[in-house]
Structure formats: structure tokens, C-alpha cells
Amino acid sequence: MKKLLLFAALCIPTAAYCDIQSSITSSVKLESLSAASTADKLGSSYSISGTNITTVDSNSNSTVGGFGSVTSGVPAVTMPTASITNAGETFSFSQAYLEGDATPTAAITSLGTVQNFSDLTSTAAGSVGTAAVTLDHHTMTLTGGTGTGIVLTGQFVTDLTID
């Protein structure tokens, strides 16, 4: 009877939860960058400050100076004449002007042409040349060769999930 109970216990099915997932992925990418240009135009600025100072323009009118009409993106500036208001007393006077970039007809007229911008970056289009990528049974070969302006990317991923 004991043998029969042992045999019956071995014959009762038991649950087995074994989920195994596996993935292997390989990828390669050859990217050729395009031509690009960026331009930043510097603006004009004017400042004036002082104590015990009287400022007048060329017509003897009281003024602090400043911007006038704009030509090609650059304003005309009026610089006042300064004189001490109360002679013999302390005074201070400061005036600053920064002329900005004139506005050209086009930011970039041709590759390599430098316009009158304070910050200008221009890059030529990429050339693949002899650059090459190969993928053979998860073996990657990335060769830059004579290419310019290219990005080579290789990736090998192995995932194993056991629940």
C-alpha cells in the first residue's frame, strides 16, 4: 500500500512555470550629414549714466542721446555733449555704444562666403567616400574610409528574460 501511495504521489501533475525569452539584435547605421549654416546677428546697444551732468544735442536741446532712424538694420545714434551742472562739485559720466551687425540681403550667399555677422558657422555636406558598414552573423565592421561628415553606429544587443 505504501508503494501505491508513493506511485500515486509521483503521478499527480505539478505546475511548472518556466518562461524563457531570448532575443539577439544587431544593427548598423551609416549617416551622412547635410550642409548647414547658422548665423547670429549682434544688435546695437547704447547706454548713458552720470551725476551732476547736463547733456545737450547739437541743437542745444536737453537729451540723453540714443537711437534714431534705422538703415540696413543699424540705427543712427545721437551722442550728446556733456557738461558739469554745478562746477566744483563731484560728477560722474559714462557713455557706451556698440554698433550691431548690418543686415545683409541673405545670411549665406554661397558656401564659404562670410557675411557681416558676429557669429557665423557654415559646413559643407558630408561625403561618404569609401566609408562602409558590414554586418555578418553579428560581426560588425565600421570603416570610416575617406568619408567626411559621416556618423557610423554599430549596436549589438542580447536580451535574456527568465520568469
Secondary structure, DSSP 8 states (H G I E B T S, - for coil): -HHHHHHHHHHS-------EEEEEEEEEEEEE---EEEEE----EEEEEEESEEEE-TTS-B---EEEEEETTEEEEE--EEEESSTTS--EEEEEEE------S-S-SSTT---S-SEEEEE---B-TT-EEEEETTEEEEE-TT-BSEEEEEEEEEEEEE-
